[in-house]
Amino acid sequence: MTSTQAAGTFRVSRTVAAPIGAVWRAWTDPALVRAWWGPDGWSCPRADVRFAEGASSVVTMRGPDGTEISSLWSYRLIRPQERIEFDSRFCDADGTPVSPAAAGLPPAVPDVVPHVVTLAPQGDSRTLLVVEESGYQPGPVLEMSRQGQEQCLDKLVAAVEGS
């Protein structure tokens, strides 16, 4: 945790060997979201992307045992090819928010997890991608979420650099 990072918040980042437009599409193109959303061993069978301020996307990850967990990403701010701010909460198949407990998750998982995604060009063909999540209590759930986001970003990098 850096001195400017609040308790219950984490940041993960990757430098992607692709121009900023390609990394941006990973957040806006349903096929690309399906390629990277979910930790290792999980797939993303559904990415209903409604990418606009005030709109929400529904993304579903499927575990190796067939368990499906859906999330609702409600966009607060979108600055094209620069910044995305959204709140993530769990939802049912219709996109109606549900508690983490109803989604089968541990009680320490917060109801709403604010996200800030930033992209910055690193020359003509590289992009710095940073994802910040907040709203957690310090402890094992925060670490589990950080590890999951690290794995998602690894998959995002592979999807973008491989396209």
Residue pairs with C-beta under 8 A, 6 or more apart in sequence:
1 7
1 9
1 10
2 11
5 11
6 134
7 138
8 134
8 135
8 136
8 137
8 138
8 142
9 132
9 133
9 134
9 135
9 136
10 132
10 133
10 136
10 142
10 145
10 146
10 149
11 130
11 131
11 132
12 130
12 131
12 146
12 149
12 150
12 153
13 128
13 129
13 130
13 131
13 153
14 128
14 129
14 153
14 154
14 156
14 157
15 122
15 126
15 127
15 128
15 129
16 22
16 23
16 126
16 127
16 128
16 129
16 156
16 157
16 160
16 161
17 125
17 126
17 161
18 125
18 126
18 127
18 160
18 161
19 121
19 124
19 125
19 126
19 127
20 81
20 119
20 120
20 121
20 127
21 81
22 127
22 160
22 163
23 119
23 127
23 129
23 156
23 160
24 80
24 81
24 119
25 32
25 160
26 32
26 33
26 35
26 36
26 156
26 159
26 160
27 33
27 51
27 84
27 117
28 49
28 51
29 49
30 47
30 48
30 49
31 47
32 159
32 160
32 163
33 44
33 47
33 49
33 57
33 59
34 43
34 44
34 45
34 46
34 47
35 44
35 155
35 156
35 159
36 44
36 152
36 153
36 155
36 156
36 158
36 159
37 44
37 47
37 59
37 61
37 152
37 155
38 44
38 61
38 62
38 152
38 155
39 61
39 147
39 148
39 151
39 152
40 151
40 155
41 63
41 64
42 61
42 62
42 63
42 64
43 61
43 62
44 59
44 60
44 61
44 62
45 60
45 62
45 68
46 58
46 59
46 60
46 70
47 57
47 58
47 59
47 60
48 57
48 58
48 59
48 95
49 57
49 59
50 56
50 57
51 57
51 75
51 78
52 75
52 78
53 75
53 76
53 77
53 78
54 75
55 74
55 75
56 72
56 73
56 74
56 75
56 95
57 72
57 73
57 75
58 70
58 71
58 72
58 73
58 91
58 95
59 70
59 71
59 73
60 68
60 69
60 70
60 71
60 93
61 68
61 69
61 70
61 71
62 68
63 69
67 104
69 90
69 103
69 104
69 105
70 90
70 91
70 92
70 93
70 95
70 103
71 88
71 89
71 90
71 91
72 88
72 89
72 90
72 91
72 95
72 97
73 86
73 87
73 88
73 115
74 86
74 87
74 88
74 89
75 84
75 85
75 86
76 85
76 86
76 87
77 83
77 84
77 85
78 84
78 85
81 119
82 118
82 119
82 120
83 116
83 117
83 118
83 119
84 115
84 116
84 117
85 114
85 115
85 116
85 117
86 114
86 115
86 117
87 112
87 113
87 114
87 115
88 112
88 113
88 114
88 115
88 133
89 97
89 111
89 112
89 113
90 97
90 98
90 99
90 100
90 102
90 103
90 105
91 97
91 98
92 98
97 111
99 111
100 106
100 107
100 109
100 110
100 111
101 107
106 141
108 136
108 137
108 139
108 140
108 141
109 141
109 145
110 135
110 136
110 137
112 135
113 133
113 134
113 135
113 136
113 145
114 133
114 134
114 135
115 131
115 132
115 133
116 131
116 132
117 129
117 130
117 131
117 132
118 128
118 129
118 130
118 132
119 127
119 128
119 129
119 130
120 127
120 128
120 130
121 127
121 128
122 128
129 153
129 156
131 149
131 153
133 145
133 146
133 149
136 142
136 145
